[in-house]
Amino acid sequence: MEAWPSDKDLATPDELRKPSFVVGRLRGTRTIMLWPQVRDLAKRIGFRQWGNVTHVKVPSGDIEAVAEAFRIGLTAAALTHIKGDEASDSALNYISKATEEEIWFWASKYLGVVDEGIKTEKVVEALCILSTSS
């Protein structure tokens, strides 16, 4: 999940060619696990297809859609980090069923909004531990 400025005039010079921030990146066969969530969000708010890349533009005023984008990003980060099929299924289920408040909590930790000293790897690791212990 990549966040880009909504307008080029609002972008910093660094943001013209790369996103403002990224929450989770997933490649390979596990991307199949995220497609139902991405497809549901894309159907609800629209999307554009460029080659094999699907761009879903989330309106900043749609809090539910932004939270869902963060949910997808956190799931991608967990699925990239976690080992084993059973553990990845647990992570997917845990994050999919998390409340919106939990998603905001984890996203703020991941982005360093709450505590800048926390590394993203530690946040993902904690999320993975929680998801496999429930």
N, CA, C and O atoms as a MOPAC input file, in Angstrom:
PM7 MOZYME 1SCF
protein

 N      0.85000 1    -1.14900 1     0.00000 1
 C      0.00000 1     0.00000 1     0.00000 1
 C      0.90000 1     1.21500 1     0.00000 1
 O      1.67700 1     1.42600 1     0.93100 1
 N      0.79300 1     2.00000 1    -1.03000 1
 C      1.59500 1     3.21500 1    -1.17200 1
 C      0.69200 1     4.43000 1    -1.04200 1
 O     -0.44000 1     4.42500 1    -1.52600 1
 N      1.19200 1     5.46500 1    -0.39100 1
 C      0.45200 1     6.72000 1    -0.26800 1
 C      1.18100 1     7.78900 1    -1.08200 1
 O      2.35100 1     8.08500 1    -0.84200 1
 N      0.47300 1     8.35100 1    -2.03300 1
 C      1.00900 1     9.39900 1    -2.89300 1
 C      0.25100 1    10.69300 1    -2.61400 1
 O     -0.91300 1    10.64800 1    -2.21700 1
 N      0.88400 1    11.83100 1    -2.81400 1
 C      0.16100 1    13.09600 1    -2.64800 1
 C     -1.01800 1    13.15300 1    -3.61800 1
 O     -0.93700 1    12.65100 1    -4.73900 1
 N     -2.10200 1    13.76200 1    -3.17800 1
 C     -3.30600 1    13.82000 1    -4.01700 1
 C     -3.13800 1    14.75300 1    -5.21100 1
 O     -3.87700 1    14.65300 1    -6.19100 1
 N     -2.17400 1    15.65400 1    -5.13100 1
 C     -1.94700 1    16.61200 1    -6.20200 1
 C     -0.44100 1    16.84000 1    -6.33500 1
 O      0.26300 1    16.91400 1    -5.32800 1
 N      0.05000 1    16.95000 1    -7.54900 1
 C      1.48900 1    17.18000 1    -7.76300 1
 C      1.96100 1    18.48500 1    -7.13600 1
 O      3.11900 1    18.60700 1    -6.73700 1
 N      1.05900 1    19.46100 1    -7.05200 1
 C      1.43200 1    20.74400 1    -6.43700 1
 C      1.69700 1    20.60100 1    -4.93600 1
 O      2.42100 1    21.41000 1    -4.35600 1
 N      1.11900 1    19.58400 1    -4.31000 1
 C      1.30800 1    19.34800 1    -2.87400 1
 C      2.52500 1    18.48200 1    -2.58100 1
 O      2.93200 1    18.35200 1    -1.42700 1
 N      3.10200 1    17.89200 1    -3.61000 1
 C      4.20500 1    16.95300 1    -3.43200 1
 C      5.53600 1    17.67000 1    -3.18700 1
 O      5.80500 1    18.73400 1    -3.74400 1
 N      6.34700 1    17.05900 1    -2.34700 1
 C      7.72400 1    17.52700 1    -2.18800 1
 C      8.51800 1    17.02500 1    -3.38500 1
 O      8.03400 1    16.14800 1    -4.10000 1
 N      9.71400 1    17.54200 1    -3.63100 1
 C     10.49500 1    17.04600 1    -4.76700 1
 C     10.72800 1    15.52600 1    -4.71300 1
 O     10.75900 1    14.86900 1    -5.75400 1
 N     10.89100 1    14.97300 1    -3.51200 1
 C     11.08500 1    13.52600 1    -3.37600 1
 C      9.82600 1    12.73400 1    -3.72200 1
 O      9.91500 1    11.59200 1    -4.17200 1
 N      8.65500 1    13.33600 1    -3.51400 1
 C      7.39800 1    12.63000 1    -3.72800 1
 C      6.91900 1    12.65600 1    -5.17400 1
 O      5.87200 1    12.08700 1    -5.48200 1
 N      7.65500 1    13.29700 1    -6.05600 1
 C      7.24200 1    13.32700 1    -7.45600 1
 C      7.47600 1    11.98400 1    -8.14100 1
 O      6.76300 1    11.63100 1    -9.08000 1
 N      8.46500 1    11.24100 1    -7.67600 1
 C      8.80900 1     9.96400 1    -8.30900 1
 C      8.64300 1     8.75700 1    -7.39400 1
 O      8.77300 1     7.61700 1    -7.83900 1
 N      8.35400 1     9.00200 1    -6.11400 1
 C      8.14300 1     7.88500 1    -5.19100 1
 C      7.08600 1     8.27600 1    -4.16900 1
 O      6.83700 1     9.46300 1    -3.95800 1
 N      6.46100 1     7.28700 1    -3.53000 1
 C      5.36200 1     7.58500 1    -2.60200 1
 C      5.82800 1     8.31400 1    -1.34900 1
 O      7.00400 1     8.27800 1    -0.98500 1
 N      4.86800 1     8.98000 1    -0.69400 1
 C      5.15000 1     9.66100 1     0.56600 1
 C      5.53500 1     8.64500 1     1.63300 1
 O      6.46400 1     8.86200 1     2.41100 1
 N      4.81200 1     7.54200 1     1.65700 1
 C      5.14800 1     6.43500 1     2.55000 1
 C      4.52500 1     5.15100 1     2.02400 1
 O      3.61600 1     5.17600 1     1.19400 1
 N      5.02700 1     4.03400 1     2.52100 1
 C      4.55400 1     2.71500 1     2.11400 1
 C      4.22900 1     1.92700 1     3.37800 1
 O      5.02200 1     1.88700 1     4.31800 1
 N      3.06600 1     1.30700 1     3.39000 1
 C      2.70600 1     0.38900 1     4.46400 1
 C      2.53600 1    -0.97900 1     3.81500 1
 O      1.49700 1    -1.27700 1     3.22500 1
 N      3.55100 1    -1.78800 1     3.93200 1
 C      3.49600 1    -3.14800 1     3.41300 1
 C      3.67400 1    -3.24400 1     1.91500 1
 O      3.11300 1    -2.46500 1     1.14400 1
 N      4.46300 1    -4.21000 1     1.53000 1
 C      4.67500 1    -4.55300 1     0.11600 1
 C      4.68700 1    -6.06300 1     0.04100 1
 O      5.32300 1    -6.72800 1     0.85800 1
 N      4.00200 1    -6.59100 1    -0.91700 1
 C      3.90700 1    -8.04200 1    -1.03000 1
 C      4.07500 1    -8.44400 1    -2.48400 1
 O      3.46300 1    -7.86500 1    -3.38200 1
 N      4.90500 1    -9.43400 1    -2.69700 1
 C      5.12500 1    -9.98100 1    -4.04200 1
 C      5.02800 1   -11.50000 1    -3.95400 1
 O      5.19000 1   -12.08600 1    -2.88400 1
 N      4.76600 1   -12.11400 1    -5.07500 1
 C      4.75000 1   -13.57100 1    -5.11100 1
 C      3.36000 1   -14.15700 1    -4.91900 1
 O      2.34200 1   -13.48500 1    -5.08600 1
 N      3.35800 1   -15.43800 1    -4.56000 1
 C      2.09800 1   -16.18400 1    -4.50400 1
 C      1.15600 1   -15.72300 1    -3.40400 1
 O     -0.05600 1   -15.90800 1    -3.51600 1
 N      1.68100 1   -15.13500 1    -2.35800 1
 C      0.80400 1   -14.69000 1    -1.26300 1
 C     -0.05600 1   -13.48300 1    -1.63400 1
 O     -0.97100 1   -13.12900 1    -0.89100 1
 N      0.22200 1   -12.85700 1    -2.75500 1
 C     -0.62500 1   -11.72700 1    -3.17200 1
 C     -2.06600 1   -12.18700 1    -3.39500 1
 O     -3.00400 1   -11.39900 1    -3.27200 1
 N     -2.23100 1   -13.45100 1    -3.71900 1
 C     -3.57400 1   -14.00900 1    -3.92300 1
 C     -4.41400 1   -13.85300 1    -2.66600 1
 O     -5.62800 1   -13.66300 1    -2.74400 1
 N     -3.77100 1   -13.93300 1    -1.51200 1
 C     -4.49000 1   -13.83800 1    -0.24200 1
 C     -5.11600 1   -12.45700 1    -0.03300 1
 O     -6.12300 1   -12.33000 1     0.66400 1
 N     -4.52500 1   -11.43100 1    -0.62900 1
 C     -5.01900 1   -10.06900 1    -0.44800 1
 C     -6.04000 1    -9.63600 1    -1.49100 1
 O     -6.73300 1    -8.63600 1    -1.30000 1
 N     -6.14100 1   -10.37400 1    -2.59100 1
 C     -6.99700 1    -9.92200 1    -3.68500 1
 C     -8.44900 1    -9.70300 1    -3.29200 1
 O     -9.04200 1    -8.73000 1    -3.75800 1
 N     -9.06300 1   -10.55000 1    -2.46100 1
 C    -10.46600 1   -10.26300 1    -2.09800 1
 C    -10.63600 1    -8.90200 1    -1.42000 1
 O    -11.60400 1    -8.19600 1    -1.70300 1
 N     -9.72000 1    -8.52300 1    -0.53600 1
 C     -9.80100 1    -7.22500 1     0.13100 1
 C     -9.58100 1    -6.08800 1    -0.86500 1
 O    -10.30700 1    -5.09400 1    -0.85600 1
 N     -8.58400 1    -6.24100 1    -1.71400 1
 C     -8.28700 1    -5.19900 1    -2.70700 1
 C     -9.45600 1    -5.05700 1    -3.67400 1
 O     -9.86200 1    -3.94200 1    -4.00100 1
 N     -9.99100 1    -6.17200 1    -4.12700 1
 C    -11.11300 1    -6.15100 1    -5.07200 1
 C    -12.34000 1    -5.47000 1    -4.46100 1
 O    -13.00900 1    -4.67800 1    -5.12500 1
 N    -12.63500 1    -5.78300 1    -3.17800 1
 C    -13.78800 1    -5.16300 1    -2.52100 1
 C    -13.60900 1    -3.65100 1    -2.40800 1
 O    -14.54000 1    -2.89100 1    -2.67400 1
 N    -12.42300 1    -3.22000 1    -2.01500 1
 C    -12.15700 1    -1.79100 1    -1.90300 1
 C    -12.22200 1    -1.12100 1    -3.28200 1
 O    -12.78800 1    -0.03700 1    -3.42700 1
 N    -11.64500 1    -1.76800 1    -4.27800 1
 C    -11.64800 1    -1.21300 1    -5.63800 1
 C    -13.07100 1    -1.08400 1    -6.18300 1
 O    -13.39400 1    -0.09500 1    -6.84200 1
 N    -13.91800 1    -2.07000 1    -5.91400 1
 C    -15.31000 1    -2.00000 1    -6.37700 1
 C    -16.04500 1    -0.84300 1    -5.70200 1
 O    -16.86500 1    -0.16500 1    -6.32300 1
 N    -15.74200 1    -0.63300 1    -4.44000 1
 C    -16.44400 1     0.39000 1    -3.66800 1
 C    -16.03800 1     1.80800 1    -4.07400 1
 O    -16.89600 1     2.68700 1    -4.16300 1
 N    -14.75200 1     2.04500 1    -4.32100 1
 C    -14.31100 1     3.41800 1    -4.58200 1
 C    -13.71600 1     3.63100 1    -5.96700 1
 O    -13.39000 1     4.76100 1    -6.33100 1
 N    -13.57200 1     2.56900 1    -6.73900 1
 C    -13.05000 1     2.69800 1    -8.09000 1
 C    -11.55400 1     2.43200 1    -8.18500 1
 O    -10.83400 1     2.48400 1    -7.18800 1
 N    -11.10600 1     2.15000 1    -9.39000 1
 C     -9.69500 1     1.83600 1    -9.61400 1
 C     -9.33800 1     2.09200 1   -11.06500 1
 O    -10.20300 1     2.27700 1   -11.92000 1
 N     -8.02200 1     2.09900 1   -11.31800 1
 C     -7.49700 1     2.17000 1   -12.68500 1
 C     -6.46000 1     1.08000 1   -12.82400 1
 O     -5.69300 1     0.80600 1   -11.90000 1
 N     -6.44600 1     0.46700 1   -13.98100 1
 C     -5.51900 1    -0.62500 1   -14.25700 1
 C     -4.44600 1    -0.14400 1   -15.22000 1
 O     -4.76100 1     0.34900 1   -16.30300 1
 N     -3.16700 1    -0.28400 1   -14.83100 1
 C     -2.03700 1     0.01900 1   -15.70600 1
 C     -1.19800 1    -1.23700 1   -15.81000 1
 O     -0.44000 1    -1.56100 1   -14.89600 1
 N     -1.33100 1    -1.94300 1   -16.91800 1
 C     -0.61200 1    -3.20800 1   -17.05900 1
 C     -1.06500 1    -4.17900 1   -15.98700 1
 O     -2.25700 1    -4.45900 1   -15.85900 1
 N     -0.12400 1    -4.68900 1   -15.22400 1
 C     -0.48200 1    -5.63700 1   -14.16600 1
 C     -0.59800 1    -4.95500 1   -12.79600 1
 O     -0.63400 1    -5.63400 1   -11.77000 1
 N     -0.65600 1    -3.62600 1   -12.77300 1
 C     -0.75100 1    -2.87200 1   -11.52200 1
 C     -2.14500 1    -2.25600 1   -11.40800 1
 O     -2.62500 1    -1.59400 1   -12.32800 1
 N     -2.77800 1    -2.48700 1   -10.26700 1
 C     -4.09000 1    -1.91500 1    -9.99400 1
 C     -3.92300 1    -0.72800 1    -9.06400 1
 O     -3.36700 1    -0.86900 1    -7.97500 1
 N     -4.39500 1     0.44100 1    -9.47800 1
 C     -4.32600 1     1.65600 1    -8.66600 1
 C     -5.71300 1     1.94700 1    -8.11000 1
 O     -6.66400 1     2.17600 1    -8.85700 1
 N     -5.80900 1     1.93400 1    -6.79600 1
 C     -7.04900 1     2.27800 1    -6.12200 1
 C     -6.80800 1     3.61500 1    -5.44200 1
 O     -5.98400 1     3.71100 1    -4.53300 1
 N     -7.51500 1     4.63700 1    -5.87300 1
 C     -7.32600 1     5.97600 1    -5.31300 1
 C     -8.33000 1     6.16600 1    -4.18300 1
 O     -9.53600 1     6.27000 1    -4.40900 1
 N     -7.80400 1     6.20700 1    -2.96300 1
 C     -8.64100 1     6.32000 1    -1.77900 1
 C     -8.83000 1     7.80000 1    -1.44100 1
 O     -7.85200 1     8.50900 1    -1.20400 1
 N    -10.07400 1     8.27000 1    -1.41800 1
 C    -10.31700 1     9.67000 1    -1.05300 1
 C     -9.92800 1     9.91000 1     0.40900 1
 O    -10.30400 1     9.13100 1     1.28400 1
 N     -9.19000 1    10.96600 1     0.67400 1
 C     -8.70400 1    11.22500 1     2.02900 1
 C     -9.84200 1    11.45200 1     3.02300 1
 O     -9.65900 1    11.22200 1     4.21800 1
 N    -10.98900 1    11.88900 1     2.56800 1
 C    -12.12400 1    12.12200 1     3.45400 1
 C    -12.91000 1    10.87300 1     3.80500 1
 O    -13.75700 1    10.91100 1     4.69800 1
 N    -12.65100 1     9.77700 1     3.12800 1
 C    -13.36000 1     8.52000 1     3.38500 1
 C    -12.57100 1     7.71400 1     4.41600 1
 O    -11.71200 1     6.90900 1     4.05800 1
 N    -12.86700 1     7.93400 1     5.68500 1
 C    -12.11400 1     7.33500 1     6.78500 1
 C    -12.16200 1     5.81000 1     6.73600 1
 O    -11.15700 1     5.15200 1     7.00300 1
 N    -13.31100 1     5.24700 1     6.40100 1
 C    -13.42900 1     3.78600 1     6.31300 1
 C    -12.52800 1     3.22500 1     5.21700 1
 O    -11.87500 1     2.19900 1     5.41100 1
 N    -12.49100 1     3.89200 1     4.07100 1
 C    -11.65900 1     3.43100 1     2.96100 1
 C    -10.17400 1     3.57600 1     3.29300 1
 O     -9.37300 1     2.71000 1     2.93900 1
 N     -9.80500 1     4.66100 1     3.96800 1
 C     -8.40400 1     4.84900 1     4.37400 1
 C     -8.01300 1     3.75200 1     5.35700 1
 O     -6.93000 1     3.17800 1     5.24800 1
 N     -8.88900 1     3.45800 1     6.31400 1
 C     -8.61700 1     2.38800 1     7.28100 1
 C     -8.47900 1     1.03900 1     6.56700 1
 O     -7.63100 1     0.22600 1     6.93200 1
 N     -9.30600 1     0.80800 1     5.56000 1
 C     -9.22300 1    -0.44900 1     4.81000 1
 C     -7.91300 1    -0.52300 1     4.02100 1
 O     -7.32200 1    -1.59600 1     3.90400 1
 N     -7.45900 1     0.60100 1     3.48400 1
 C     -6.17100 1     0.62600 1     2.78900 1
 C     -5.03700 1     0.30600 1     3.76600 1
 O     -4.12100 1    -0.44800 1     3.43600 1
 N     -5.10300 1     0.88200 1     4.96800 1
 C     -4.10400 1     0.55200 1     5.98300 1
 C     -4.18300 1    -0.92200 1     6.37300 1
 O     -3.15100 1    -1.55900 1     6.58400 1
 N     -5.38700 1    -1.46800 1     6.47000 1
 C     -5.56500 1    -2.89200 1     6.78700 1
 C     -4.86400 1    -3.75600 1     5.73100 1
 O     -4.17100 1    -4.71800 1     6.06100 1
 N     -5.05500 1    -3.39900 1     4.47200 1
 C     -4.43000 1    -4.14600 1     3.37900 1
 C     -2.90300 1    -4.01700 1     3.46100 1
 O     -2.18200 1    -5.00000 1     3.29100 1
 N     -2.42100 1    -2.80300 1     3.72300 1
 C     -0.98300 1    -2.58900 1     3.84400 1
 C     -0.37300 1    -3.36100 1     5.00600 1
 O      0.68600 1    -3.97200 1     4.86100 1
 N     -1.03400 1    -3.33700 1     6.15400 1
 C     -0.53900 1    -4.08600 1     7.31900 1
 C     -0.56100 1    -5.58700 1     7.05900 1
 O      0.34600 1    -6.30900 1     7.47200 1
 N     -1.59400 1    -6.04700 1     6.37900 1
 C     -1.66100 1    -7.47000 1     6.02900 1
 C     -0.51700 1    -7.83500 1     5.09300 1
 O      0.11700 1    -8.87600 1     5.26400 1
 N     -0.25200 1    -6.99400 1     4.11400 1
 C      0.85700 1    -7.23700 1     3.18900 1
 C      2.18500 1    -7.29200 1     3.93900 1
 O      3.01700 1    -8.16100 1     3.67900 1
 N      2.37700 1    -6.36000 1     4.87200 1
 C      3.61700 1    -6.34700 1     5.65700 1
 C      3.75100 1    -7.63200 1     6.48000 1
 O      4.83300 1    -8.21700 1     6.54600 1
 N      2.66400 1    -8.06600 1     7.09800 1
 C      2.70200 1    -9.28900 1     7.90600 1
 C      2.95800 1   -10.50900 1     7.03700 1
 O      3.74900 1   -11.37600 1     7.40500 1
 N      2.29300 1   -10.58500 1     5.88200 1
 C      2.46300 1   -11.75100 1     5.00800 1
 C      3.85700 1   -11.81500 1     4.40900 1
 O      4.34100 1   -12.90200 1     4.09300 1
 N      4.50300 1   -10.68500 1     4.24900 1
 C      5.87900 1   -10.67000 1     3.76900 1
 C      6.82600 1   -11.18300 1     4.84400 1
 O      7.80300 1   -11.87100 1     4.54700 1
 N      6.53300 1   -10.84800 1     6.08100 1
 C      7.41500 1   -11.16100 1     7.20800 1
 C      7.24700 1   -12.59300 1     7.73400 1
 O      8.23100 1   -13.25600 1     8.06200 1
 N      6.02600 1   -13.05500 1     7.81000 1
 C      5.71400 1   -14.30600 1     8.50800 1
 C      6.07000 1   -15.52900 1     7.66600 1
 O      5.96900 1   -15.50800 1     6.43900 1
 N      6.48300 1   -16.57900 1     8.34000 1
 C      6.86100 1   -17.82400 1     7.65900 1
 C      5.78400 1   -18.88200 1     7.87900 1
 O      5.17700 1   -18.94100 1     8.94800 1
 N      5.55300 1   -19.69700 1     6.89200 1
 C      4.62200 1   -20.81900 1     7.01500 1
 C      3.21100 1   -20.45600 1     6.59000 1
 O      2.74100 1   -19.33800 1     6.80200 1
 N      2.54900 1   -21.43400 1     5.98200 1
 C      1.20300 1   -21.21500 1     5.46700 1
 C      0.16900 1   -21.05300 1     6.56900 1
 O     -0.71400 1   -20.20100 1     6.47100 1
 N      0.26800 1   -21.85500 1     7.60900 1
 C     -0.69600 1   -21.77000 1     8.70400 1
 C     -0.57700 1   -20.42600 1     9.42400 1
 O     -1.58300 1   -19.80100 1     9.75900 1
 N      0.64800 1   -19.99300 1     9.65500 1
 C      0.87100 1   -18.69900 1    10.30700 1
 C      0.38300 1   -17.55100 1     9.42300 1
 O     -0.16800 1   -16.57200 1     9.92700 1
 N      0.58000 1   -17.66700 1     8.11400 1
 C      0.11800 1   -16.59400 1     7.22500 1
 C     -1.41000 1   -16.54400 1     7.19000 1
 O     -1.98800 1   -15.46000 1     7.11300 1
 N     -2.06500 1   -17.69600 1     7.24600 1
 C     -3.52600 1   -17.72000 1     7.32000 1
 C     -4.01200 1   -17.06300 1     8.60900 1
 O     -4.98700 1   -16.31100 1     8.60200 1
 N     -3.32300 1   -17.35400 1     9.71800 1
 C     -3.68400 1   -16.75000 1    11.00900 1
 C     -3.52200 1   -15.23400 1    10.95900 1
 O     -4.37900 1   -14.50200 1    11.45300 1
 N     -2.42800 1   -14.76100 1    10.36500 1
 C     -2.19300 1   -13.32000 1    10.25300 1
 C     -3.28200 1   -12.66300 1     9.41500 1
 O     -3.80500 1   -11.61000 1     9.77900 1
 N     -3.61700 1   -13.28800 1     8.29800 1
 C     -4.66600 1   -12.75200 1     7.42800 1
 C     -5.98800 1   -12.66900 1     8.18100 1
 O     -6.66800 1   -11.64400 1     8.12600 1
 N     -6.35600 1   -13.73100 1     8.87800 1
 C     -7.62100 1   -13.74100 1     9.62200 1
 C     -7.62600 1   -12.71000 1    10.74000 1
 O     -8.61400 1   -12.00100 1    10.93300 1
 N     -6.52900 1   -12.62600 1    11.47200 1
 C     -6.45000 1   -11.69000 1    12.59400 1
 C     -6.59600 1   -10.24400 1    12.12100 1
 O     -7.39200 1    -9.48500 1    12.67500 1
 N     -5.84200 1    -9.86900 1    11.11600 1
 C     -5.86900 1    -8.48500 1    10.63800 1
 C     -7.19700 1    -8.17400 1     9.94000 1
 O     -7.71000 1    -7.06000 1    10.04300 1
 N     -7.74600 1    -9.15400 1     9.23500 1
 C     -9.03300 1    -8.95100 1     8.55200 1
 C    -10.16300 1    -8.69000 1     9.53400 1
 O    -11.09500 1    -7.94500 1     9.23200 1
 N    -10.08000 1    -9.30500 1    10.71300 1
 C    -11.14900 1    -9.16200 1    11.70300 1
 C    -10.86000 1    -8.08900 1    12.75100 1
 O    -11.68900 1    -7.84700 1    13.62800 1
 N     -9.71100 1    -7.45300 1    12.67200 1
 C     -9.35300 1    -6.41700 1    13.64300 1
 C    -10.31700 1    -5.23500 1    13.52000 1
 O    -10.81000 1    -4.92400 1    12.43600 1
 N    -10.57000 1    -4.59100 1    14.64600 1
 C    -11.44200 1    -3.41700 1    14.61500 1
 C    -10.72500 1    -2.26700 1    13.91100 1
 O     -9.50700 1    -2.28900 1    13.73300 1
 N    -11.49600 1    -1.28000 1    13.52200 1
 C    -10.91100 1    -0.11400 1    12.86000 1
 C     -9.93800 1     0.60700 1    13.79400 1
 O     -8.91800 1     1.13300 1    13.34900 1
 N    -10.25800 1     0.62700 1    15.09100 1
 C     -9.38100 1     1.26200 1    16.07500 1
 C     -8.03500 1     0.54800 1    16.14700 1
 O     -6.98800 1     1.18800 1    16.24400 1
 N     -8.07200 1    -0.79000 1    16.09800 1
 C     -6.82600 1    -1.55800 1    16.10600 1
 C     -5.99000 1    -1.25400 1    14.86200 1
 O     -4.77000 1    -1.10500 1    14.94200 1
 N     -6.65500 1    -1.16600 1    13.72600 1
 C     -5.94300 1    -0.85900 1    12.47800 1
 C     -5.28100 1     0.50900 1    12.58200 1
 O     -4.12500 1     0.66200 1    12.18900 1
 N     -5.99400 1     1.50900 1    13.10500 1
 C     -5.39800 1     2.83600 1    13.27000 1
 C     -4.21800 1     2.78500 1    14.23800 1
 O     -3.20100 1     3.44100 1    14.01400 1
 N     -4.35100 1     2.00900 1    15.31200 1
 C     -3.26500 1     1.86900 1    16.27600 1
 C     -2.01600 1     1.30500 1    15.60700 1
 O     -0.93300 1     1.88200 1    15.70900 1
 N     -2.17400 1     0.17200 1    14.92000 1
 C     -1.02400 1    -0.47200 1    14.27700 1
 C     -0.44300 1     0.40000 1    13.16900 1
 O      0.77600 1     0.47300 1    13.01300 1
 N     -1.30100 1     1.05700 1    12.40200 1
 C     -0.80200 1     1.93200 1    11.32800 1
 C     -0.01200 1     3.10600 1    11.90800 1
 O      1.02800 1     3.48300 1    11.36700 1
 N     -0.50300 1     3.68100 1    13.00500 1
 C      0.21400 1     4.81000 1    13.60600 1
 C      1.55400 1     4.36200 1    14.17500 1
 O      2.53400 1     5.10400 1    14.10400 1
 N      1.60700 1     3.16400 1    14.73700 1
 C      2.88400 1     2.62300 1    15.22300 1
 C      3.82200 1     2.37500 1    14.03700 1
 O      5.00100 1     2.72500 1    14.08300 1
 N      3.28700 1     1.77400 1    12.98700 1
 C      4.08300 1     1.44600 1    11.79800 1
 C      4.69200 1     2.70000 1    11.18100 1
 O      5.85200 1     2.69600 1    10.76900 1
 N      3.90400 1     3.77400 1    11.11800 1
 C      4.36100 1     5.01800 1    10.49900 1
 C      5.16300 1     5.89700 1    11.44400 1
 O      5.70700 1     6.91900 1    11.02600 1
 N      5.24300 1     5.51300 1    12.71400 1
 C      6.00000 1     6.30100 1    13.67500 1
 C      5.28400 1     7.54600 1    14.14600 1
 O      5.91700 1     8.48200 1    14.63400 1
 N      3.96500 1     7.56600 1    14.00400 1
 C      3.18500 1     8.71900 1    14.43400 1
 C      3.14000 1     8.79000 1    15.95900 1
 O      3.26100 1     9.86800 1    16.53900 1
 N      2.96600 1     7.64000 1    16.60000 1
 C      2.84900 1     7.58100 1    18.05300 1
 C      4.21800 1     7.62100 1    18.71600 1
 O      4.41800 1     8.34100 1    19.69500 1
 N      5.14800 1     6.85900 1    18.19100 1
 C      6.48800 1     6.78800 1    18.78100 1
 C      7.49000 1     6.63100 1    17.64900 1
 O      7.55000 1     5.57600 1    17.01600 1
 N      8.26700 1     7.65500 1    17.39100 1
 C      9.19700 1     7.64800 1    16.26200 1
 C     10.33500 1     6.65200 1    16.43400 1
 O     10.98800 1     6.28600 1    15.45700 1
 N     10.58100 1     6.20700 1    17.67100 1
 C     11.69500 1     5.30800 1    17.93000 1
 C     11.43200 1     3.86100 1    17.56500 1
 O     12.35700 1     3.04900 1    17.57700 1
 N     10.19300 1     3.51600 1    17.24100 1
 C      9.85600 1     2.13200 1    16.93500 1
 C     10.12600 1     1.85000 1    15.46100 1
 O      9.69400 1     2.59800 1    14.58400 1
 N     10.84300 1     0.76800 1    15.20300 1
 C     11.12800 1     0.38300 1    13.81700 1
 C      9.94900 1    -0.40100 1    13.25600 1
 O      9.27800 1    -1.13700 1    13.97900 1
 N      9.70500 1    -0.23700 1    11.96700 1
 C      8.57000 1    -0.91000 1    11.33100 1
 C      8.67700 1    -2.42200 1    11.45500 1
 O      7.66000 1    -3.10500 1    11.58100 1
 N      9.89400 1    -2.95400 1    11.42100 1
 C     10.07400 1    -4.40400 1    11.52800 1
 C      9.55000 1    -4.91500 1    12.86500 1
 O      8.96400 1    -5.99700 1    12.92600 1
 N      9.75300 1    -4.15300 1    13.93300 1
 C      9.28800 1    -4.55200 1    15.26600 1
 C      7.76100 1    -4.51700 1    15.34100 1
 O      7.14700 1    -5.37100 1    15.98000 1
 N      7.16200 1    -3.54200 1    14.69600 1
 C      5.70600 1    -3.44800 1    14.67700 1
 C      5.12400 1    -4.64800 1    13.94500 1
 O      4.17500 1    -5.26600 1    14.42700 1
 N      5.67900 1    -4.98300 1    12.79300 1
 C      5.19300 1    -6.12700 1    12.01500 1
 C      5.42200 1    -7.41800 1    12.79800 1
 O      4.56000 1    -8.29600 1    12.82100 1
 N      6.56600 1    -7.52900 1    13.42900 1
 C      6.86300 1    -8.72000 1    14.23200 1
 C      5.84300 1    -8.87600 1    15.36600 1
 O      5.35100 1    -9.97900 1    15.60600 1
 N      5.52800 1    -7.79000 1    16.05600 1
 C      4.53500 1    -7.83500 1    17.13400 1
 C      3.16100 1    -8.21800 1    16.59600 1
 O      2.44900 1    -9.01000 1    17.21200 1
 N      2.79400 1    -7.66800 1    15.46900 1
 C      1.52700 1    -7.98600 1    14.84200 1
 C      1.45700 1    -9.46400 1    14.46600 1
 O      0.41800 1   -10.10000 1    14.64200 1
 N      2.54700 1   -10.00600 1    13.95300 1
 C      2.61200 1   -11.42000 1    13.58200 1
 C      2.51100 1   -12.31700 1    14.82000 1
 O      1.83000 1   -13.34200 1    14.78700 1
 N      3.17300 1   -11.94500 1    15.89200 1
 C      3.12100 1   -12.72800 1    17.13400 1
 C      1.68800 1   -12.75700 1    17.66500 1
 O      1.18100 1   -13.81800 1    18.03000 1
 N      1.04300 1   -11.60400 1    17.70800 1
 C     -0.34800 1   -11.54600 1    18.16100 1
 C     -1.26300 1   -12.39200 1    17.28400 1
 O     -2.13200 1   -13.10000 1    17.79300 1
 N     -1.07400 1   -12.32300 1    15.98700 1
 C     -1.97200 1   -13.02100 1    15.07000 1
 C     -1.82000 1   -14.53900 1    15.16000 1
 O     -2.78600 1   -15.26500 1    14.92600 1
 N     -0.65000 1   -15.02200 1    15.48800 1
 C     -0.47300 1   -16.47400 1    15.55800 1
 C     -0.76300 1   -17.02300 1    16.96100 1
 O     -0.85000 1   -18.23800 1    17.13700 1
 N     -0.91000 1   -16.15500 1    17.94400 1
 C     -1.18200 1   -16.62800 1    19.28800 1
 C     -2.66800 1   -16.66700 1    19.60900 1
 O     -3.06800 1   -17.22900 1    20.62800 1
 N     -3.48400 1   -16.07800 1    18.75400 1
 C     -4.93200 1   -16.06700 1    19.03800 1
 C     -5.64900 1   -17.21900 1    18.37200 1
 O     -6.86400 1   -17.35200 1    18.51000 1

